[in-house]
Amino acid sequence: MADPKLRQMINAGEFITAPGVFDMISTLVADRMGFSALYVTGYGVSASHLGLPDAGIMTYTDMESRVRRICEGSSTPVIADADTGYGGLLNVKHTVRGYEAAGVTAIQMEDQEYPKKCGHTPGRRVVPLEDMVAKIKVASDNRSSEDFLIIARTDSRTTLGLDEALRRGEAFVEAGADVVFVEAPETEAEMQMINDRIGAPTLANMVSGGKTPILSSARLAEIGYAIAIHPALGFLAVGEALKKSYGELLETGDVANADLDDFGEFSKLMGFQDVWDFDKKWAEV
């Protein structure tokens, strides 16, 4: 069931910062830190689950099963990437109902052609505007709760220009989108223009190394954004930490002084305290 807190925060004008999560370790860590929302990144799930690029290879079934587990393991509202809705209008209906049943609070769908590509990589092409508008209408019509938010993303800025992206964003609002996500603006001035033009809450995608300037949450809120997602922060941090730790092991064979989490505390995070308590309770039976 969708968590009403996310819509309430948006309506109250409270800024939402959502780190990207991609597996259960990242989810459990982020869930305990007090964020307003978590963002399930398609790039991260595809990389961690399949070891493959975010290029339309992940299926609905792949993604839904992982999204469901993340929702089950988290008490924080979840925003989940759903690519293009995984097909046509009937697929969008199925995806919306499946994500909502899985416990997602906000679904993100984009206007790319199939197979889609990651939003900050080249070669992205978009479908006709009327096709995406129809998807948004189907999504809105098939959610069971108004607390289940529809985030409509356009990837048209890179290939068709900012004017077309703004035109699409305005049409998405008319079609029933709760939040508009104009992907990959290239300057702070463009980001301001998006918020000046779009008559609905907006989402900023903060990808280190991507096309969009990386701004603080305070600055994004000042520009007018309602939500900032940081999809790559987790897996890029993990990748760097693994390279450092594994490299140290390979080069020196000694990790006695490695910068690591405490094993006991990590075990508790993974739920071992319940196992220990259970074993203690039933040890004398």
N, C-alpha and C positions, 0 to 999 in steps of 0.2 A: 504494500500500500504506500502511495506517495506521502511524503512527510510535509505537512502544511507549513512548517517553519520556513521553508525556502520562499514560498510565495509571500508569506507574511513579511519576511525581511525585505524582499524587493518592494513590496507595497509601502513599507515604512521608510524606504530610501537608505537602507543599511547596505553597505558594500560587502560583497561576498568574495572571498578568496578561496579557491579550490585547488589543492595540489593534485597532480596526476598520480593515480595508483594503477598498478598493472598486475599485481599478484596479491596473495594473502599476506605476505610479510609487509609489503608497502602499505596495504590497507590497514593492518592491525597497528602499525606504527602511527600512521596519520590519524586514524580514528581516535586515538588517545590524546591527541595534541590540541583539540579544541577548535578545529577549523569549522567554518559554517557549512561546508560541503566538500565532497570528494569528487574528483573527475576521473572516470574510467576511460583511459586513453586507448583508442584502437591501435595506435602505433605501438604502445607499450605492451598491450596484450598480444598482438601479433608477434612481436619480437620475443617476448618471454615464453609464450605458449608454443609457437611454431618455429621460432628462429628465422622468420621470413619478414620481408618488408610489408609495410602498410599500403598495399596496392590492390585491394579488392580480393585478396586471397582468403581472408578470414570469412567464414560463413556466418549466417544468423545463428545457427546452432552452436558454433564455436563460441561466439561472443555472448550469447544469452546465458549459456551455462556458467561462464566465468563471472558475468555481471551478477547473476543470481547468487553465487557463492559470496561475492564481495558484499552484496546487500545484506545477506544473512549474517556476515561476520562484522558488520559495522552498525553503529548507532547514529552515524552522521548521514544526512541526506546525500544521496548519490545522483550525480549527473553522469549520464552514460552516452558515449559515442555510438551512433547507430548507422554510420556511413550514409548511404543513399536510401536507407529503409530496406535495403537488401532486395531490391527489385522494383516491380511496378506497384500500382495502387493496392492490389490485394496483398502484396508482400508488406506494404506499409501498415495496413490494418493488422496483419498478423504480428508484425514487429512491435507496434505500439501496445497491443494487448499483452504480448509476451513480456516486454520490458516492465510494464506497469505491474503485472502479476509477480514479476521477480523482485519487486520492491524498489524499482527506480523512481526517483522523484522528478527528474527532468531528462528528456530524451533529446539528443542533438542529431539532426538530419541535414544533409547538404545537397546542393544542386548539381553535383558533378555527374558526368556520364560514367557508365560502368565500363570497365573496372575503374574505381576511384583511385586517387593517389593522395598521399599525405599532403596537407595544405601548404607546406612551405617547400615543396619540391616542384620541379618544372614539369610541363606537359599536361597540366590539368585542363580539362574541357568541361563545359557546363551544358546542361540540358536546356531546352527552351523554357522561358519563364513560366508559361502556362502549365508545363508539366510539374514544376516544383510547387506552384500554387495549388494544384490539385492534390499533391501529396500532403501539403499542410492541412488542407480542408479535410482529407480523409483521416489524418492523425487527430485533428481536433474532434471530429465526429465520433471517433472510436475509443477515446479515453473514457474511463468510467468516473474519474474524479477531476474536478477543476484544479486540484492541487498538483496534478500531474502536468508538468510544464513542457511546452514544445519550444525548443530552441532551433530556429531555422537559420542555416548557414549558407552563405553564397561564396563561391570561389571565383567569381567573375572578375574581381579586381585585377588579378594578374594578367588575364588574357584579353579582357574586354574593357578594362579601365574603371576608374572610380565612379564615373557618372552612371554606368550600367549597374555597378554594385549597389549604389544608392537607390536606383530605380527598383531594383529587385528587393532590397531591404524594405522599402515602403510597401511594395506589393505583398510581401510576406506578412506584414502587420495587418493589412486588409484581409488576408486569407485566414487569420486567426492565430498567428505565431505569438507566443508570450514574450519571447526574447529573440532579438535579431543579432546574428553573428556574421559580420562582414570580415571574412578571412583575409589576412596578409596585407593590411594597409602598410604603406612604406615610410610614412613620416608621421610625426606628431600632429602636424597640421591636418593630414588626412583623417587621423583618429578623431580630432575635434570636429571636423566636418561631418563625419558619420553620426556623431552624437547630436549635432545641430540639426540634422535632417531627419533622422529616424524617430518616429513618434512612438517609441516603445523602449523598454529596457534593452540595453545592449551588452554584449559580451566581448571581452578582449582576450586574445590568445597570446600568452607570453611564452614564446619558444626561443630559448637561448640559441643563437646562431641562425635564427630565421629572418624573415624579411621585415618584421615589425619591430620598432624600437621597444626595448625592455624598460618599462616604467614601474615605479613603485605603486603599491595599492593606493596610497594617498593621492598620487598624481592622476591615476586612472579614474578615481572617484571624482576628482576635481574636473576632469575633462567631461565626465558625465556617464561613464560606464557603471553598470550595476554589478557585473560579475567579471572576475579575472580567473582564467584557468591557467595552470602551469603544468601542462601535460608531460613535458620532457624532464622536468626537474628531478623526479625520483630516479628514473632509469639512467639518466646521464650521471647523477651522483653515484649510483650503484656501480655503473660501468667504470668510473674513475677509481672508486675505492677498490674494486676487484683487481683492476690492472696494477694498482699500487701494491696490494697485499700479495697477489699471486706472483708479481714480479720480484718482490722481496724474497719470497720463498724460493723462487727459481734461482735468483742470483746469489743468495747467501745461505740458503738452507736453514735460516734462523729467523723465527717470527716471534721470539720471546718479547720483543718490545713493540710489536705491531699495535697500531691504534685500532682496537677492537671493542665492540660492545661487551658488556659483562655477560658471561654464559648463563649464569643463574637467572639474571633479570630477563634475558632473552627467552629462556625456557619458560618463565612465568608468562611472558607475553604470548607465547605459543600455547598456553593453556595447561602446562604441566602441573601447576599448583592444584588444579582439580584432580588430576591423576594421583598426585601424592596424597591428597586428602581422602580420596576414595580408597586407595590402598591401605591407608592408616585405619580408616573406619572398619574395613572388612578383614583386616589382617588376623583378627582373633576369632573369626567365625569358623 
